[in-house]
Amino acid sequence: MATEVNVRKLAQSWQYDFKLPGQARVRKGGFRTKAAALASGKQKMEQMELGERQIILSDAFRDYMAATQMKARAKDVYNHHWSRIAPILGHLFIEEITTSVLDGFKQKLPRSLAPRTVNHHLTLIRAVLGFMWKREKLSHVPYIPKMSVPRKNHQWYSEMERDRLLKGMFEMFPQWYLFFYLTCRLGLRRGEVYAISRGKIRHIPALLVVDEQVQVGNRSRPASLTTRKNDAAYTVKLSQDLLDAIDWHIAKGYGGEEFLFSKDGSFPIHLDSHQRPLREVQRALGLRELGHHAIGRHSVASQAATSGHSMKAIQAQLGHLSEQSTHCYAHLGSSAQLRVMEDLKPQSPPHSWRSA
């Protein structure tokens, strides 16, 4: 291997950095003098020539997963992504993961993967390399170019579609009526709806404590209760119609002794028991076949935004920590845009004048 080390002075700075042949430029921190940069570069070159690289990406991923505090479901997703990464990059030393290597990695992934899914794999690689960098096992994290993701056109139910769905659910699947009534009125996630218990409901004052969700399970791990997605609890004020719906559900015997949507306290592994009644009602009524997230969080936020409610109020309703997250859910309907046009209309446009 050549021993040449390219050193340069950083623009508008007194610092220096260096670049090794076939490697990314080392910019982290910079060096006070050209001699210091040159010495560091030569030391790095000697380590490479002596084969002192000790950590491969597979070991780095294992250490990252052992140290992280993410929820079990997120670990399942990362392990699924790693099953595609490992055969291509798992055997490489972490210093060998460069921008050009990652460009080749993207080309080897299945063509059927959407750009957003490819970016999820790249995000995981960056997280692992960043984990190594913070522990001084890696000198720098390479630039990781992500794919351009087309903007998704989210769909949601209008208030009229929502009312038709709830009426159909009440007539065809009354045992699931409250599940979708809470979904469409409060905008809760499916795991948060499944986790509602009698102890979380307060009548004076009327409110619902949302601090848990049902964690999706798999073949080796049953579904279980855990904290909400952002680990922050919040309360939702309940109107009288919501309290009446809850009391009706309990009076009919549809709820269990503790949870409203589980007779014995256990939950389905994939939390999909609500999907069949939802699809059957949608098809019977000719409604668009939207999923739980669309008829719930997206619809509640969009209906509220179209009606003129503030983003702060919608943020509080959905339990978001950041208003930026709320903007991803609140989509304006045509009626709101029409109101803007009507408000900006001239009082007496010239073309409306009529000759006497």
N, C-alpha and C positions, 0 to 999 in steps of 0.2 A: 504494500500500500504506500502511496506517495505521502511525503511528510510535509507538503506545502500547506501553509495556513494563510488564508487571505484575511487581512485586517483592514478595516476602514474607520474613518472618523464619522460619527453620526452627525447628520445635518443639524445645524443650529444647536450644537451641544459640544461640550468638551469631552464627552465620553467616546469610547471606542468599542467595537464588537469584532467578532471573528466568524469565519465560515470555513468549515472543513470540506474537502472534496466529497461530493455525493451526499452531503448532509445539509440540513436547513441552517440558516444563519442564526447564530446565538446572540440575541438582542437583550436577553433578560438582565436588567441591572446596569449593564455597561461596565467599562473599565476606565480608570482614571488616566492611564497612560497607554501608549501603543505597545510598550514593552510588556505591560501586565496582560493585555489582550493576547499578545503573541505567546507569552508563557502559558496562559490558560489554554490556548488553542493547541499548543504542542503537548501539554499534559493530557488533554482530551484525546488527541491523536494516539498517544502512546497507550492509553487505556483501551482504545479500540483495537490497536494492533496486538495487544497482549490478550485480547479476548476477555476483558474484565466485565463485560456485560453479563449480568446474573439474573435479571428479572425478565421473564417472558410475559407476553400480554395475558396469557391464560392465568398465570399466578397473580398478576396484578388485578385481574377481574375477581378472582377468588378473595383476595384481601379486601377489595372494595366492597363486595357484597357482605363480607363478615363485619365490616366496620359501619356500614350504613344503618340508619334507623328507619328506613322506609317501611311501609306496610307490606303485609304478606302478598297482597294482590299485585303491588308494584314489582315486588321481587319476581313473581311469576312472569310478568311481562318482560322484565330484563333478562331472565333466564331463557325465555323464548327467543328474544332477539339474539342472545349470545349463541344459541344453537346454529344461527346462520353465520355469525362472525367467526366463531372458533375454527371451522375448517379452513378459512381463508387467511386469517391473521393471528390465530391463537398461538402459533409456534414461533412467531417473530419476537425479538427483543423489543422492549418498549422504545428504545432509541431508534429502532428501524422503522417505526411508524411515522412516515413523512407524508407530506401533502400528495406527492405523486403516488405513494403506496395506497393512500385512501382513494385517489381517483381510480386506480385499478380495482380496488375493492368494490366500488359502486358498479363497475362494469360487470363484475362477476355475480352480483345479486340477481335473483330471478326477475325477469322482465315484467312479471305480473305484479310486482310490488309498486304501490303508488308512491309518488315523490315524498309525501308526508311520512310514509312508513320507512323509506330509505333514510330520511332525516332522523327518525327515531334511533336507527342503528348508529348513525354518526354521532348523535348526542350521547349515546352510551359510551362509545369509544372515547369521546372527549372527556366525559366524566371520569373514566378510569385513568386516563393520562393525567388529568388535573389532580386526581387523588394522589398519584405518584409524585407529581411535581410539588405538591404541598408538603410531602414528606421527604423532599430533597432526594428522591430516587431518580428524578429526571430533570435535566437542565432547563427544558422549555417544552411547552405544548405546541405542536405544529398547527398551522392554519388548517382548518377543516372546512372546505367549501361544501355548503349544503345545496340541495336542489331547489329550484323554484317551485313553489306550491301554488297551484291555481286557487283563486279565491272561491270558497264554497258558498253556494247560494242556499242558505238555511231556509227550511220550510217550517211553518207553524200554523196552528189553528186560529181562526178568528173566533170571536165570542159566539157567533151563530153555530159554527162547526163544533165548538166545545159543548154547547148546550145540546146539540143533536147527539153527540157521543154519550153524554151523561144520561140522557133520556133512554137511549138504546141499551146502555149498560144496566140501568135500573130495571128495565123490562126483561132482558135476556139473561143477565148474570147478576142478580141482586147481591150475591155474596161478595162480588168484586166492586160494587158501586162505590162504597166509601173509599176504597183504594184509589180509584181514579178521580173521585171528587176532591180528595185531599191533594192529589197530584195536580189537577187542573186549577185548583184555587190557590194553592200555596207555592207551587213550583218546586217541590222537594225532589231530590234524587230518589231513584228506586230503592236503593239501600236504606235511605233515611225513612221512606214510607214503611218498608218492611219492619223497621226497628221501632216503630211507634208502639208504646205500651201504655197501659192505663195510668201508670205512675207518672208519665210525662205530661199528662193532660191536667190543667188546672181550670176550675170553674170560676173561682173568685180570686183574683181577676181571671178572665177567660184568656188562657194562653197555652201554647204548646212549647215544651222545652225540646229543642233539637240539638242533641249533643252526641248521638251515636248513629251508627249505620251498620247494616249487616254486611260483613266482609264475605265476598264471593269465595267459595271453596273449590276444591278439585278432588281428584281421586284419592289423594293422600292426606288432604286436610279438609275437614268439614267446614261448612259455613259457620261464622261466629260473629258476635258483636264486637265492634271496635269503635274508635273515635271517628268523627266526621273527617272528610277529605282534608280539610285544612286544620284539623285538630282544635278548632275554635267552636265553642257552643254558643248558641243564640236562642232567643225566644221569639215566637210568632204570635201576635195577637189573634185571637179567634173571634169571629163574628157569630151571631146567634145561629145562622144557618149551618155553620160548621159544627157547632155543639149539638144541634138537632140531628145532623147526619150521624155523628158519632154515637149518640144515645140510641138512635134507631138501629144502627149496626149491632150494638151490644144487646139491645132488647130482642132482636131477631135470633140471637144465638150464634152469629157468624164469627164472633171474636173468641179468643181463648181466655184463659184465666188471667194471663199477663199481657200477651201481645194481641193487638187487634187483628193481625193477619196470620196468626199461627195458633192452631188449636193446642199443640203440645209443647210449644216453645222452640221447636226445631224449624229450620228453614231449608228450602231446596238448595242444592249445591250451586247452581248457576243463577238463582233468583229469576227464573223464567216462568213461574206459574201464571203470571198475569198476561203473558203474551198471547196465549190462545184465545181467551175471551176478548182481548183487545182487537185481534185480527178479525174474529168472527163478527163482531159488532160493526167494525169499519166496512167490511165487505157487504154485510147485510144492508147497511144504510148508504152505501156508495161513497163513503168518505175516503179521503186520501189516507193511505196506509203509512202513517207516521209512527215512529217509535215513542217509547215512554219519555225520553229526554226532550223530544220535539214537542209533544203535547203538554209537557210539564214546564220545564224551566224556560225553554225558548218561547212558548206560547204565553206564559204569564208575563215575562219581561216585555215581550213585543206588544201584547195587548195594553199593558200599563203605559209603555212609551207612546203608543199610538193615541192613547186617551189623554196624553199630556202630563203624566206624572214625572217627577224629577228623577234623575239618575240616582241621587242619594236615597230616595225612597225605595226604588227598585233594588238597589244594592242591599239595603237593610232587609227587604223581603226575601231575597235569595241567600242572604248570609255570606256575601262575598267580603273578603278582607280588603280587596282593591276595587276601586271603581272601574279600572281598566278591564277587569274580568266581566263586569256587568255589561260593558259595551259590546262584548262578544255575543251576548244573548238578546239584547234589546234591538229589534229590527222594526223599522217604521212601516206601517201599512199605507196603502194609497190614500186612505181618508185623511191621514195626517198631512201628507204632501199636498192634497187638494186644499186643506185648510190654509196652508202657507200661501198657496197661489191666490186664494180668495182674499186673504188679509192684505196681500200686496197689490191687489187690483186697483187701478186708478179710479177716482171717484166719478169722473166723466170722460172716458176716452173719446177722442175726436171721431172715431168711426161710428160711435153710437149716436152721434147727433143726427137729427132728422130735420129736413127743411120744412118749414111751415107750409 
